[in-house]
Amino acid sequence: MIAVDWGTSNLRAWRIDAQGRARDRIASANGITRVPPGGFPATLRATIGAWLEDGERHVLMCGMVGSRQGWVEAPYLPCPAGPAAIAAALLAVPFGDAQVMLVPGLSARDPSGTPEVMRGEETKLLGLIDSLGGEGLVCMPGSHTKWARLAGGEIVGFATYFTGEAFAALRDGTILGRMMAPRGAIDPDGFRRGVARSGEPGHLLHHLFGVRAGALFGDIATDAGEGFLSGLLIGHEVRAALPGGGPVRLVGDATLVGLYRTAITLCGGQPVAVEPDAALAGLTLIAGRAAWN
């Protein structure tokens, strides 16, 4: 079987043996934004063609390749959803001499009834189910950070925070960026100060203007400004998403996981870093329940 994690910026593929082990792997920068209109079949064949020629006939894909901007839109499956339900909702994609199927994204609603969606993260969450005993709170930092709840071996709900994209927009597109040194590594002390500020009285928008005022009065050094802004935004997110002081499993990019680990600790939580690449495990789990021809 061939497993493919095809996101916005990157494409990763694995050749999996009958025991679920990766025999070979490929990584490329051909994310969906780099694929020309109608070019998904050719891009996939160019990536995994050698494995197909060697006899592989089953391909399972997850990620933004199944979005409205991807190859074919795979409908969202409502939560709660576990491996069996997700495998039963796979979408077949016509592809010559191989059977290609797409993993659906998941949907949910927050307590106010506002829709939530994820695509790609559901596969990583399934890859963590066994190691977490089917229970727990998982945080997946990114441009749109996901906080997901697992219970009874299923993904029962999740919330999305626009933190990463908001940070980039505020740093690069507002006056706040002019109060900061050129981009560099996040200053640890500035980050911790930002997290602490997120717990003080006042709305986030008030706190954001304080980044500018603090820089004007020398309270926030230019080389600490980026870290302070990051800590402020992540701190507000963590305080909203963290229910009490229980454990939070973190999965994702090592740099972001490190920042969230610090923020969660400062906000009274118990961060635990877990397997950074759970997509392969999730694809393998789903493939084992799929109805292949």
N, C-alpha and C positions, 0 to 999 in steps of 0.2 A: 504494500500500500504506500501511496505517496501522500504526505501531509503538507499542507501549504498554509502559512500565515501571511496574508497579503494585506498590508496596511496602506496608509496614505503615503508614506515615504519609503517604505522598504518591503521587500518580498523575501520570505525565508521558506525553504522547502527541505523536507527530510524524506529519505527512503526508509521505510519501516519494515522490519522482518516479521515473521509470524509470531514471535514472542514479544512484539511491541518495542523492540530495540532499534535505535537509529543506526542503520548501516552506513549512511552517507548523508551529507547535508550541503545545501547551497544557500548563499545569501547574496542578494543583489539590491541595488538602489532603485529598482523599477517598481516603486510604489504606484498606486492607482493614478496619481496625478501626473505620472510620466508616461502613461499608456495613451497612445492616440485613439481617437474614436474608432471603435470596431477592432481595436488591436489586442484585446485581451486573449483570444485564442492563440494568436501568434506569439505573444509574449510568454504565455505559459509553456507552449511547446518549445520555444527557444531555451527556456529555463530547465525543463525536466525531460527534454526530448530523448536524451541518452537513456534514462531510466525506462521510458516508454518503449524504446527500441529493444530494451533488454527484457521486456515482457510484463512490466507493471501495467495494470489495467484499472486500478481503483485510485481515485484522487479525491481527497477531502480537503476543502478550503474553508478558512474562516477569515474574519476581518472585514475591512472596508471594501474588499472586492465584492461583497454581497450588499453594498449600499446602493442608494439611488444614483450615486456618481460612479459606481463600479461596473462590473460585467453584467450582472443580473441582480435586481433587488430581491433579496430574500426577506419575506415578511417577518415582522417582530413577533416573537412568541411571548405571551404574557407570563409573568411570574405568579406563583412559584413554578420553577422548572428545574428538573434534574436531568441526568444523562439520558434516561430512556425517552423522556418527552422531547428533548432536543434532537436526539437521533431520529425519532419518528417524524420530526418536522423538517428534515433535510430537504433541500431543493435541488432537483436534478438539473444539470446544465448540459446541453448538447455539445459534444466534443469528439467528433470522429471516432477513433478506435478505442477510447477509454471512457469509463463511467466516472463522471465528475459530479460531485455534490457539494453544496454550500451549506454551512452552518448558519441557522437563523440568528439574528440579534434577539435581544430580550427587551421587553417593555415592562413598566411598572407605573404606579401613580403615588405621589407623595401624600401625606395626610390631608392636604387641601384638595387633592384630586388632580393636580397638575401632572401631565405625563413625564415619564423618564424613559430614556432609551440607552442601550449600550450595544456595541457591535465589535466583537473581538475579545472584549474582556470576559464575556461569558465562558469562552473556551478556557481561558487561563483559570478562572474560578473553578471550573470542573476539574482541571488538573491539580487543584489543591485539596479537593474534597477528601480524598483518602488520607492525606497527611494530617489534615485538621480534624479527622473523625467526623466529618460532615457538619460541623458546627463552628460558628465563630464570626467575628467581624473582620473584614478584609478591606484594606485601603490600597488603592492602586493609583499612585501619584502620576500626574501628567498634565497636559494642557487642560483637559477636562477630567479632574480627579474623581474616581469612583470610590464610594464607600458601600460595600455590599455585605448583606447578612446571609450567612449559610445556616440552615437548620434542617435536621432530618435528611441530610444528603442532598438538599435542594438549594437553589438560589431563591430566597423568599422575597427579597426586595433590595433596593439600592437607591442611592442619592448621588447626584452629580454636582460638582463644584467647578465653576469657571475660573478657578484660581490661576492656573498657569497662563492661560491666554490673557486674563486681566492683567497679570503682572507684566507681560510683554507689552501690552498696549499702553499701560500707564508709564512704564519705563521709557518706551520709544516714542510715544505719541502725545505726551503731556509735558507740562512745565516741570513735573517732578524729575524727569530725566536730566534736566539741565542743572539740577542740584547734586548730581552724582558724578563720580569719576567715570571714565570710559569703562565699558564692560570688562569684567574680570571675575575672579573667583568671589563667591559670596563671603563677606566678612563675618566670621562666626559671632563675634561680640555684637555687631550690628544686627544680625539675625535674631539673637536671643533678646536683644532690647525690643525689637519689633514684636516678637511673640509676647513679651511681657506687656507691651503697650496694648495689645489686642484684648487684654483682660481688664483694662481700666475703663471707667465710665466714658460714654460717648459712642456715637454711631461710627461705623467704618468710614463713612464719607468725611466726618469730622477728623478722624484719625489720619486719613490720607492728607488732608490739608496740613496737618501737623508735621508731615514729612518735609514740606516746603518751609514752613515757619521754623522748624527745628534747625534746618540747614542754614537759614538766614541768620539765626542767632548763635550759630556755632554749636548747638546741642547735638547735631548729627554731622559728623565729618563726611566730606565728599566720598571718601573711599569706603565708608560704612553705609552710605545711603541705599545702595542696591540691596544689601543684606537686610537693612531695616525694613524696606518695603516688602521684601519677600517674607520676612518673619511676621510682619503685620498681617499680610493677606492669609498666609498659611495658618497663623494663629487664630484668626477669626473663623476660618474654615474648621479647624480642629475643635474649637470650643463649641461650634454648632453641631458637629457630626459625632462627637465623642460622648457616648452615653455613660456617664459615671467614669470610674477609673479602671475599667476592665482591659483585658489584653486586646491589642489590635495587630493583626498580621499585615505586614507590609510587603508588597511585591512590585518590582519595577526597576527602573534605572537606579544605579547605585548612588549617584549624587542626590537625586531627589529623595530616595529612601532615607539617606542620611539626614537631610533637612527635616523630613517628616518625623523621623525618629526623635530628633531633638525637640521639635515642637510638641509632639505627643507627650513626651516625658515632662516637659515644662508645664503642660496643661493637666498633669495628673494621671495620664494614661500609662499603659504598659506596652510599648512597641516591641514587636518580635518580627525580625526580618525572616522571610521564607524564600523558597526556591524562586530565583529571579526570572526563570524562563519556564513558565508552566504551560505555555501554549501547546508544546509538543505532547505533554502528558494528557492535556484535555482532548486534543485531536485523536490521540490513540484510544482514549476511553470512549469517545463518541463512535469512532470507526468500529470498535468491537460490538456495538449495538446497532449498527446501520444495516439496512436491508440491501446488501450488494447483489447484483445479478451474477 
